[in-house]
């Protein structure tokens, strides 16, 4: 429906300003890498989970902890090891000898922001206990279901290089991560600045929160109100559906990924100060949102094809809705 | 020599195309000279229509007039000149002041009989020449155009010669025509091909192309010889009667089998239906008059229907021949291992595509007319700028496309903005403004206010000015020529 012209909503500028403040705060710990920081803020707006995947030593855990600290919510950290049990994450029922009753001790999952470090080092049964938490935001322990606090966000890190002693995440779990973020090595100037920054002390310890916890609900509401035109939505769906028909793809993107991509595009538009989605938003987010969800066929992997290349090919073959 | 973009090479190519078209038009005219015993039936005079139409269309093209003006004014001009010319040819003895020739001419045209009269012939041919002149003014010196003209003319000549042979029309006088046709087609193809920097003698596939040409000529000569020797009406009649007898034999066998099968079932016993009483009629009795479509309307409808199908068949024939030659080209270029689409269902697909294209064209014309009416009548209604920003952006895309900076289908407006800015760096700010406003309107449906719309229009005027300045800054020949070369190279690649 056509609406008469009105001035851009000031509330969208609020998201833009908040994102800028968040970015600046993280910049005190992580030098450069504005794209990765922006994606984490975007995930918070969508209340989605983030998987930070990169080689060792680029600052995955630093970034996750810095983001968690900046949000102003309570956060907990889980260091995944092969001997980690599901109960260590969700919590356990234990018998209190003083009161002679069973009591529930909540695990570290009971926090707004949970940093799960080296998630691929945990055993599959431990990884699977996160499935319910990530999708339904609740935990079931011994027939008791407890809701997780809102907003709830998992920032997981993993190292794609080492294969020994690691357990690759199942497709079901990968599909529950809204974004997969890579950091990459810093440039020369940035690395020099980083060395000077970390020379005296770890700046993470002095980092403070910059986002008021109550603000996030409003910002999320604003983000969900971003308008998406029919043509842009059809374009988004066309891209997602083509991942299911591509000859090199064994498992394409799921309907959950369509929802995730749409809400991510809304959040990105809001962060840019717009109250409508444009096809550039879809193109900017399709790789972070969909790349980790696709499963390639064996022959494609042997040829060296990556999911990124597949998505780029799909984007180059799909017509953008323009007159 | 350079006449506003018409250099010597292009003029030579135009003459070659005109010669190719003139050949099949000359052959089409041939039987009518016998029919009316009218050796003075005009032909060369009709080329005047070609020339005038070409000049008028070129003039409109340079003025960047909308196609609707070009067609309407052009065809009105044709009507005027055609009437004057028809009077000159068919009513030469009648004085100009005596308007009886005018009414007789109009009556002759309106007379819907299937018989071709000299008046209809002159008017029809002048219309065809006018159309061809309009078309030639807008086409580029392209290898595809030359090839399409050759294919179409070749198919028409084959059909016409076959029909004339069946009708026992003497075609001896037409012997030089195919030679002229092939000669002119070869010239036009050579010129167009040479402009792509791949000459016949230096190109990679020179042997294959010369082989194609040689085998085509040989095939034509062999087929002509076959038609002359074997297309004897007696032989054809003999073959047809043999086919008829074979069909009758098969049909008799089928009938015999059906009779046998029917004979296995006994006839039902006759059953007498009880006599039914006719119901009493309570209505008014009297003569009943049925509605009948007037004869003229019926005949006009018949003509329109026939012309419609004729046009469809001719255009479909043209597209099919293009498909065949395209396949041949691909095969000869050494792509033996590449996947080549088969031609199964090609005719159906071509026909569907043609119908869709005609429907889309008619829809666009309808929308254009409706939009103009709406703009005229609903000037002050808010939201009237709804389509304007889209129109301006479309025009921007069209101008950039003509200059060889076409938008890729996968490009968003902001991605394409980079290409546009490289194309016209002098108008960078204006391009950015129009793109931003277009994106706002297209994806958020916010209508720009009057002030913004005025700014958009001003920006578009500046872009047009910069574009024209750039287009003609190096002089007509080199700028136009280099663009054509680039476009031809891109299309071949």
Boltz contact constraints between the chains, C-beta under 6 A:
constraints:
  - contact:
      token1: [A, 2]
      token2: [B, 445]
      max_distance: 6.0
  - contact:
      token1: [A, 3]
      token2: [B, 445]
      max_distance: 6.0
  - contact:
      token1: [A, 5]
      token2: [B, 446]
      max_distance: 6.0
  - contact:
      token1: [A, 5]
      token2: [B, 447]
      max_distance: 6.0
  - contact:
      token1: [A, 5]
      token2: [B, 449]
      max_distance: 6.0
  - contact:
      token1: [A, 227]
      token2: [B, 444]
      max_distance: 6.0
  - contact:
      token1: [A, 229]
      token2: [B, 443]
      max_distance: 6.0
  - contact:
      token1: [A, 232]
      token2: [B, 443]
      max_distance: 6.0
  - contact:
      token1: [A, 276]
      token2: [B, 443]
      max_distance: 6.0
  - contact:
      token1: [A, 276]
      token2: [B, 444]
      max_distance: 6.0
  - contact:
      token1: [A, 278]
      token2: [B, 439]
      max_distance: 6.0
  - contact:
      token1: [A, 278]
      token2: [B, 443]
      max_distance: 6.0
  - contact:
      token1: [A, 279]
      token2: [B, 412]
      max_distance: 6.0
  - contact:
      token1: [A, 280]
      token2: [B, 412]
      max_distance: 6.0
  - contact:
      token1: [A, 280]
      token2: [B, 414]
      max_distance: 6.0
  - contact:
      token1: [A, 316]
      token2: [B, 410]
      max_distance: 6.0
  - contact:
      token1: [A, 319]
      token2: [B, 409]
      max_distance: 6.0
  - contact:
      token1: [A, 320]
      token2: [B, 412]
      max_distance: 6.0
  - contact:
      token1: [A, 322]
      token2: [B, 413]
      max_distance: 6.0
  - contact:
      token1: [A, 323]
      token2: [B, 390]
      max_distance: 6.0
  - contact:
      token1: [A, 323]
      token2: [B, 394]
      max_distance: 6.0
